[in-house]
Amino acid sequence: MIDREASPGPNGGPGMDTRRLKHFLAVYQHGSIGQAAEALLLTQPALSKSIRQLERDMSLAQERMEN
């Protein structure tokens, strides 16, 4: 079972994982990855990986919009 909240992307394809957006928001609100990871009950490496994937998702979305 995949625990993932995703919105449909353009043309009905896979979209952005909203869980990653929640992770990003937690880092912003808590001021550090360490504090956000603790609040989210995640390890720091898991949260860092989620943020890196969000960065990749955003980069791909930007490329699609530019084309």
N, C-alpha and C positions, 0 to 999 in steps of 0.2 A: 504494500500500500504506500502510495506517495503522499506525504503530508506537504501539500503545496497549494497555496492560493495563487492562481494565475488568472490574469485577465486575457481574453482572446486578443491576439495581435492583429495587425493589419491583414486583411484577406483571410481572416479566420484561423491563421496559423498560431503557433504557440506564442504567448505573450510574456509580459514581465511578471516575475514572481513578486507579489506584493509583500511577502514575508521579508524579502531583502530590503524593501523600502522601509518596513518597520524597524529592521535592524539599523539602517542608516539613521533613522530618526532617533533611535535610542542612543546612538553614539553622540549625536548632536546634543540631545537633551542632557546626557550624563557628563559630557565633556571629555570622555576618554573611552577607548575600546575596552579597557579593563573593567571600568565601572559599568558600562553597558552590558558587557558579557555576564557580569555577576547578576545584574537586574534581569536579564533575559534567560538566566540559567543555562548559559552556553560557555564553552571554553573560549579563550581569546583566539586561538587558531581557527576555530570554527566560525567565529564572528568575522575575523579578518578575511577568511575565504568567501563568506557571504558578501562582504563589501566589495571584494575584487570582482566577483561575478556580477554584481550590480553595475560596477564600472564598465565591464565588458558589454552587458546588456544595453547600457546607455550609449556606448560607442556605436554599437550596431544600429540602434534606433536612429541615432544622428545620421549615420551613413545612409540609411534608407530614406530619411527625409531630404537629404541633399540630392539624391538621385531622382 
